[in-house]
Amino acid sequence: MSPGASSNRPSSPLLGPTVELLQQLIRNECVNDGTPESGNEVRNADLLEAYLGGGGLDVERYESLPGRGSLVARIEGSDPSAPSLCLMGHTDVVPVNADSWSHDPFGGERIRNADGDEEIWGRGAIDMLNLTSSMAVAFRHLAETGFRPRGTLIYFGVADEEAGGTWGAEWMFEHHPEAIAADYVLTELGGWSAVGGDGTRRITINVGEKGLAWRRLRVRGTPGHGSMPFGADNALVTAAEVVRRLAAYRPAPHLDEIWRGQVASMGLPDDVEAALLDPARVLSTIEQMPTPIARTCHAATHTTISPNVAHGGQKTNTIPDVIDLDVDIRTVPGTSEADVAALLADALGDLADRVEVTVLQQYDPTISPIGNPLWDTLAEHTQVAYPGSQLIPGIVTGGTDARFYRSRGSVAYGAGLFTPQMDFATFGQRFHGNDERVDVASLDLAVELWVGVARDLLD
């Protein structure tokens, strides 16, 4: 069994167009800061429409708000009863602090690293413009080579994924569901791999994701003059204690079969593997790991609570009477909305009565089954790069637009294919991080994967 990708495999002729399209998508700087007027995904929609239209494809455009453009292209199947496949890539990216980067985050530069590998640098290179571009190139190639499948193939370039999909996938399902409905969906995140202790390379395909339970916690106090703080009911001071308690709270671990498969893929010593599967020891074991790995392992096994935004106060010399805290809560499978309320009450203790909780976003965890034609086709085509490898299911610790499909009965996977250098820890560190980049060889693997899967699944 080969621990790495085949070194004898020649580069795909589709690699060049994929690199060029990725660079242009990065340079269009479609930054989504969560406000309705941000994103400007129309720039990337224009680019993708021109690219796909150049291959003779008809492209439909949709705007939920001015500048928030999504697009859909289709290769219609000959058999309406045959399964359909959607290749879905989002076109927006998260904000960036350019001062913390080694290169221009929107330069889309092609740079050779210290190991001699070429990489494309820029915000969105990993999340997920690498897949958005490789999917578009694969889609156009299939159309240009006369692909006439039994089942319909859909390309969906969608806006607003980075802010929860309100003006993207969610809006499309509310207003144009017929344009994007599919039996099977491939999107972010997945495709990294590692060699286990038995010498087998295991490739993670994410079959589900944690739930989204964003909450606003309002803390009230009594206003007063800042020159007389003794004994004051300062809402900011109380809010600080609320934040401290949330950060210190330790929910119970959730160790399921998906987690067992992930642990088996890490190639860890037997004693560490056993500890990661033990509810009584998993947290203390994670705490001893390097931070990039520990962060991801903790998120995969626990409901997480992250107080990230504070609003309030009026003036330096005025004791504030209202502070709002926006809290990012990601729930493990099986967690209900009532469970979230109970968890917050437990974390806050005697301060719970001082806090008003408002739902900002709520989405239950979603899981797709394995053991179906899409899973089997992915397993077959990963063998091209990694002979003898195995697929293992994983769960996304953040949120993706796949949840909108799963909640409607579609099988949706976070997929891809990366070189051995893009392992679990490296992927997690670059995702939304400084110096985000993807190696060119991984783009090569991905574009060939999409072509092969579409041909075999839909023919």
KALIN-V82103 format. One record per residue. N is the residue number from 1. RES is the residue in one small letter. PSI is psi as a letter, one per 20 degrees, with the letter a starting at -180 (999 if undefined). BURIAL is 1 if it has 16 or more other C-alpha atoms within 10 Angstrom, else 0. D_CENTER is the distance of its C-alpha to the mean C-alpha in whole Angstrom. Layout:
n,res,psi,burial,d_center
N,RES,PSI,BURIAL,D_CENTER
N,RES,PSI,BURIAL,D_CENTER
This chain:
n,res,psi,burial,d_center
1,m,p,0,30
2,s,p,0,28
3,p,i,1,26
4,g,r,1,25
5,a,q,1,24
6,s,p,0,27
7,s,i,0,29
8,n,i,0,31
9,r,p,0,29
10,p,q,0,30
11,s,q,0,27
12,s,q,0,26
13,p,i,0,28
14,l,i,1,25
15,l,g,1,23
16,g,g,0,25
17,p,h,1,24
18,t,g,1,20
19,v,g,1,21
20,e,g,0,23
21,l,g,1,20
22,l,g,1,18
23,q,g,1,20
24,q,h,1,21
25,l,g,1,18
26,i,g,1,17
27,r,i,1,21
28,n,i,1,20
29,e,l,1,18
30,c,m,1,17
31,v,p,1,16
32,n,o,1,14
33,d,j,1,16
34,g,i,1,16
35,t,q,0,19
36,p,h,1,20
37,e,i,0,22
38,s,a,1,19
39,g,f,1,17
40,n,l,1,20
41,e,i,1,18
42,v,h,1,21
43,r,g,1,21
44,n,h,1,19
45,a,g,1,20
46,d,g,0,23
47,l,g,1,23
48,l,h,1,21
49,e,g,1,24
50,a,h,0,26
51,y,g,1,25
52,l,h,1,24
53,g,h,0,28
54,g,i,0,29
55,g,j,1,29
56,g,j,0,31
57,l,q,1,28
58,d,p,0,28
59,v,p,1,25
60,e,p,0,25
61,r,q,0,24
62,y,p,1,23
63,e,o,1,23
64,s,h,1,22
65,l,r,0,23
66,p,p,0,25
67,g,i,1,23
68,r,m,1,20
69,g,p,1,20
70,s,r,1,18
71,l,q,1,20
72,v,p,1,20
73,a,q,1,23
74,r,q,1,24
75,i,o,1,26
76,e,p,1,28
77,g,q,1,29
78,s,i,0,33
79,d,o,0,32
80,p,h,0,31
81,s,i,0,31
82,a,q,1,29
83,p,q,1,25
84,s,q,1,23
85,l,p,1,19
86,c,p,1,17
87,l,o,1,15
88,m,p,1,12
89,g,p,1,11
90,h,q,1,10
91,t,i,1,13
92,d,r,1,12
93,v,r,1,11
94,v,r,1,12
95,p,r,1,15
96,v,q,1,17
97,n,n,0,20
98,a,h,0,22
99,d,i,0,24
100,s,j,0,22
101,w,q,0,21
102,s,h,0,24
103,h,r,1,23
104,d,o,1,23
105,p,i,1,19
106,f,k,1,20
107,g,h,1,22
108,g,k,1,20
109,e,q,1,23
110,r,o,1,24
111,i,p,1,25
112,r,p,0,26
113,n,a,0,25
114,a,h,0,28
115,d,j,0,27
116,g,j,0,28
117,d,p,0,25
118,e,p,1,24
119,e,q,1,20
120,i,p,1,19
121,w,q,1,18
122,g,q,1,17
123,r,p,1,14
124,g,i,1,11
125,a,h,1,13
126,i,h,1,10
127,d,n,1,7
128,m,k,1,8
129,l,h,1,12
130,n,g,1,13
131,l,h,1,12
132,t,g,1,13
133,s,g,1,16
134,s,h,1,17
135,m,g,1,16
136,a,g,1,19
137,v,g,1,21
138,a,g,1,21
139,f,g,1,22
140,r,g,1,24
141,h,g,1,26
142,l,g,1,26
143,a,g,1,28
144,e,h,0,30
145,t,j,0,31
146,g,k,0,32
147,f,o,1,30
148,r,n,1,31
149,p,r,1,29
150,r,g,1,30
151,g,q,1,27
152,t,p,1,25
153,l,p,1,22
154,i,p,1,20
155,y,p,1,18
156,f,o,1,16
157,g,o,1,15
158,v,q,1,14
159,a,r,1,14
160,d,k,1,12
161,e,h,1,9
162,e,i,1,9
163,a,k,1,11
164,g,i,1,11
165,g,j,1,12
166,t,g,1,16
167,w,j,1,17
168,g,d,1,15
169,a,g,1,14
170,e,g,1,16
171,w,h,1,19
172,m,g,1,19
173,f,h,1,19
174,e,h,0,22
175,h,h,0,24
176,h,l,0,23
177,p,h,0,22
178,e,h,0,24
179,a,h,1,23
180,i,i,1,19
181,a,p,1,20
182,a,q,1,20
183,d,h,1,20
184,y,q,1,18
185,v,p,1,14
186,l,p,1,12
187,t,a,1,9
188,e,r,1,6
189,l,q,1,5
190,g,r,1,9
191,g,i,1,12
192,w,r,1,13
193,s,r,1,17
194,a,q,1,19
195,v,p,1,23
196,g,r,1,24
197,g,h,0,28
198,d,j,0,29
199,g,j,0,28
200,t,p,1,26
201,r,p,1,23
202,r,p,1,20
203,i,p,1,17
204,t,p,1,14
205,i,o,1,12
206,n,p,1,10
207,v,i,1,12
208,g,a,1,11
209,e,q,1,9
210,k,r,1,11
211,g,r,1,13
212,l,p,1,13
213,a,m,1,16
214,w,p,1,16
215,r,q,1,20
216,r,p,1,23
217,l,o,1,26
218,r,p,1,29
219,v,p,1,32
220,r,q,1,35
221,g,b,1,38
222,t,p,0,41
223,p,q,1,42
224,g,a,1,45
225,h,p,0,46
226,g,i,0,44
227,s,i,0,47
228,m,m,0,48
229,p,i,0,45
230,f,p,0,47
231,g,j,0,46
232,a,q,1,44
233,d,m,1,41
234,n,o,1,38
235,a,h,1,35
236,l,h,1,33
237,v,g,1,35
238,t,g,1,34
239,a,h,1,30
240,a,h,0,30
241,e,h,0,31
242,v,g,1,29
243,v,g,1,26
244,r,g,0,28
245,r,h,1,28
246,l,g,1,24
247,a,h,0,23
248,a,i,0,26
249,y,q,0,25
250,r,n,0,24
251,p,q,0,23
252,a,q,0,24
253,p,q,1,22
254,h,o,1,20
255,l,o,1,21
256,d,a,0,21
257,e,h,0,21
258,i,g,1,17
259,w,h,1,18
260,r,g,1,21
261,g,h,1,20
262,q,g,1,17
263,v,g,1,20
264,a,h,1,23
265,s,i,1,20
266,m,i,1,21
267,g,k,1,24
268,l,q,0,26
269,p,q,0,29
270,d,h,0,30
271,d,h,0,31
272,v,g,1,28
273,e,g,1,26
274,a,h,0,28
275,a,h,1,28
276,l,i,1,24
277,l,j,1,25
278,d,o,0,27
279,p,h,0,27
280,a,i,0,29
281,r,i,0,28
282,v,g,1,24
283,l,g,1,24
284,s,h,0,27
285,t,g,1,26
286,i,h,1,22
287,e,h,0,24
288,q,i,0,26
289,m,r,0,23
290,p,q,0,22
291,t,g,0,20
292,p,h,0,16
293,i,g,1,17
294,a,g,1,18
295,r,g,1,15
296,t,g,1,13
297,c,g,1,16
298,h,g,1,16
299,a,h,1,13
300,a,i,1,13
301,t,i,1,17
302,h,q,1,17
303,t,p,1,17
304,t,q,1,16
305,i,o,1,18
306,s,o,0,17
307,p,o,1,20
308,n,h,0,19
309,v,p,0,21
310,a,p,1,25
311,h,q,0,27
312,g,r,0,31
313,g,q,1,34
314,q,h,0,36
315,k,q,0,39
316,t,h,0,39
317,n,j,0,43
318,t,p,1,41
319,i,p,1,40
320,p,q,1,37
321,d,i,1,37
322,v,p,1,34
323,i,p,1,30
324,d,p,1,27
325,l,p,1,24
326,d,p,1,21
327,v,p,1,19
328,d,o,1,15
329,i,p,1,15
330,r,p,1,13
331,t,q,1,15
332,v,q,1,16
333,p,q,1,17
334,g,i,0,20
335,t,p,0,20
336,s,r,1,22
337,e,h,1,22
338,a,h,0,25
339,d,h,0,24
340,v,g,1,22
341,a,g,0,25
342,a,h,0,27
343,l,g,1,25
344,l,g,1,25
345,a,g,0,29
346,d,g,1,29
347,a,h,1,27
348,l,h,1,30
349,g,c,0,33
350,d,i,0,36
351,l,i,1,34
352,a,h,1,32
353,d,i,0,35
354,r,i,1,34
355,v,p,1,31
356,e,p,0,30
357,v,p,1,27
358,t,p,0,25
359,v,p,0,22
360,l,g,0,19
361,q,q,0,17
362,q,p,0,17
363,y,p,1,15
364,d,q,1,16
365,p,q,1,14
366,t,q,1,14
367,i,p,1,15
368,s,q,1,16
369,p,r,0,19
370,i,a,0,19
371,g,l,0,23
372,n,r,0,23
373,p,h,0,23
374,l,g,1,20
375,w,g,1,19
376,d,h,0,23
377,t,g,1,22
378,l,g,1,19
379,a,g,1,21
380,e,g,1,24
381,h,i,1,22
382,t,i,1,21
383,q,h,0,24
384,v,g,1,25
385,a,h,1,23
386,y,n,1,24
387,p,p,1,27
388,g,j,0,27
389,s,r,1,24
390,q,q,1,22
391,l,q,1,19
392,i,q,1,17
393,p,q,1,15
394,g,r,1,12
395,i,p,1,10
396,v,p,1,7
397,t,i,1,8
398,g,b,0,6
399,g,q,1,6
400,t,r,1,5
401,d,i,1,8
402,a,h,1,9
403,r,h,1,11
404,f,h,1,13
405,y,g,1,15
406,r,h,1,15
407,s,i,1,17
408,r,j,0,19
409,g,i,0,20
410,s,q,1,18
411,v,o,1,17
412,a,p,1,13
413,y,q,1,11
414,g,o,1,8
415,a,a,1,11
416,g,a,1,12
417,l,p,1,15
418,f,r,1,15
419,t,r,1,19
420,p,h,1,20
421,q,h,1,19
422,m,m,1,16
423,d,a,1,16
424,f,g,1,13
425,a,g,1,15
426,t,g,0,15
427,f,g,1,11
428,g,h,1,10
429,q,h,1,13
430,r,h,1,12
431,f,o,1,9
432,h,j,1,10
433,g,r,1,13
434,n,q,1,16
435,d,l,1,18
436,e,p,1,14
437,r,r,1,15
438,v,q,1,15
439,d,q,1,18
440,v,h,1,20
441,a,h,1,21
442,s,h,1,17
443,l,h,1,17
444,d,g,1,21
445,l,g,1,19
446,a,g,1,16
447,v,h,1,19
448,e,h,1,21
449,l,g,1,19
450,w,g,1,18
451,v,g,1,22
452,g,g,1,23
453,v,g,1,21
454,a,g,1,22
455,r,g,1,26
456,d,h,0,26
457,l,h,1,24
458,l,i,1,26
459,d,999,1,29
